[in-house]
Amino acid sequence: MKKVVKKLKKGLKGEIVIPADKSLSHRAIILSSLAKGKSVIKNFSNGQDPLSSLNICKSLGVEAEFKNNNLIVYSNGKFSMPNSILDCGNSGTTRRFMTGILAGQNFNSILTGDESLSKRPMKRVIEPLELMGAEIVSDNNHAPLKIFGRNLHSINYNSKLASAQVKSCVLLAGMNCEGKTSFTEPYLSRNHTEIMLKHMGAEISIDKTTVTIEKSILEPCEIEICGDISSAAYFIAAGLIVPDSEIILKNVGLNPTRTGIIEVVEKMGRNIEILDKKTVSGELVGDIKVSYSDLKSCMIEGEIIPKLIDELPVIAVLATQAEGTTIIKNAQDLRNKESDRISSIVKELKKLGADIEETIDGFIINGKTRLKGGCEVESYHDHRLAMSLYVAGLISGNPLTINGFEWIEISFPEFEQLFVKCKQM
Ligand code: S3P
């Protein structure tokens, strides 16, 4: 689907409620499927990725139904053998989490996914799982994955990557093993799995960047999912770069392992106001007030990277409007996302007239540039590319046509509808 985005003549105004967090929705359905009894998930995401996790849990024998905006999950505490191949769609989180769980079952299973997912690396989870005794046959570490379920044993794993997907995969496999399984990462990646596992009664402890889990039985629970800061990021960026904007983003998850974008905006010289902070189901939540501002360049590298990994394409758009040279380093794993997000965002922003160069592990942007638009850009079947380019279109001199805009459905189906709400006619 093609989407034409026009330059805004007036600022973005108003208040919007940010839809449910994708990461938390995956964890809520997968973990409640492993807890015997009835769990209630309030505000489950309607993005296609979390729905892939939901469908797989159903194929593995879990019952789940939507009732008055809640997802009610009934489970007997374990998965049963599926009748068919399990399709993860576009979702890397579904596939990496499920590989960890399925490797330790007493049945065999096969995981597939769409074209983009089939290109994404699985060695990062196959390697620790094999050390735990798993038997997984893959196409050179890519899907389809044939998983031969068996009893696994605990390990202490030192990961080269800071990755919440790999960490969660190992913890979910370790939860079924005798003894203690620990996972250490170079920097702290998002810790939603640890928080939710604790909330559901797992034996889990955390020491800096090491998480340790023991054999655990999960209790069913009631979880409320807050808004997704990765979705809020598009409104944060647009609010900062569209002149005369002032918007309030309500119910946004503010877990410190996810708020790198707020730290970056502060480095760019703008304080984001956080209102009404509270804790919901163990996660920090608040409202964000953002308004148009002059921005200056900054350096983005090291331990902040996992805290903003999904926001880097829209941060690139933001940096085109910041005075000076913004450098993003140590983000090589961005090449392994739904698209190679380093080369794709650089290529598309160049078409708009941005001064941006690709490096091995990031990009360098010289600002401030006037984006010219008046061209067609590609989403690369990548939801975050489509939404980042939409934000760029709001300040481009001429209308921008985004090809493959329908990919926003992966994480944020309400994206455009909420932007329309903030546009002043
Ligand atoms: C996610 C972790 C991140 C992120 C992805 C969602 C999660 O991936 O990019 O969109 O929910 O755990 P990595 O753990 O591979 O960095």
Residues whose N, C-alpha, C, O or C-beta is under 5 A from the ligand:
A	BS01	S3P	S23 T93 A162 S163 A164 Q165 V166 I309 D310
